[in-house]
């Protein structure tokens, strides 16, 4: 799923707008549709954007706004933190939270014991989830944050990422009957084939996640944490790679434990989390089995009229499987 070229635009300050958009599977959208939505979003951003010098890495310039739209957040996202934020100063963030090492050990062992799903190249990965996003309502002339109700999302993706289908009838921008989102070439970054090739050594994997960034620098730490989150929701990984991902993530400065978190299905678990400015990203795990349940984004400061503690994005995994065709369910039925 190829990234689209982007116009040179200064966003609302990387500490403000960008952080309200979760980063899901990239590019599941036809080119013309993606361009139209990106143009609309860019116009909305620049209409109120303050002047601010560009300070972020090139990887942040390519943040797929339209991809986040397709994943359930209408205009919402995690924002990139500013480099000079004292909240993200390395000296204040290097010490891991209580129980981090033990929790990650248990999560990694649980992941390593999971049965492997090995799709053929002519098959599809099927991921069903419950998701909820965030939009800004300007209908009365003011800006008011609105969190959308949780709803079902079903995705079919070929192992090379070149073929996909998304069914999310309650999404504001999507065809209620679902959409074919095939691309001419496969995804060289986020496909099953690419993820399967990730190194299983946590140190080598951590270096890959940072992509040349520097541990202890807040935007780079945030980006590395987000990279893991991109894989967790709508992808399949080998048990060995999953275990390595969690062990690598635990080495990112600022990662901590949240003892109680609830996913979009109402399941309560324990979370690995990362906080930057307005937002805390959480990956939620079952407290008994340590299986991955889902992820969510929680405001830690008031924003767009929404109080601290508001969950502005969430996605809970219902099931993953390998099927033979688009629209086929794990039990063989066709939608």
Secondary structure, 3 states (H helix, E strand, C coil): CCCCCCCCCCCCCCCCCCCEECCCCCCCCCHHHHHHHHHHHHHHHHHHCCCCCCCCCHHHHCCCHHHHHHCCCCCCEECCCCCCCHHHCHHHCCCCCCCHHHHHHHHHHHHHCCCCCCCCCCCEEEEEEEEECEEEECCCCCCEEEECCCEEEEEEEECCCCCEEEECCCCCCCCCCCEECCCCCCCCCCCHHHHHCCCCCHHHHHHHHHCCCCCCCHHHHHHHHHHHHHHHHCCCCCHHHHHHHHHHHCCCCCCEEEEEEECCCCCEEEEEEEEECCEEEEEEEECCCCCEEEEEEEECCCECCECCCCEEEEEEEEEEEEECCCCECCCCCEC
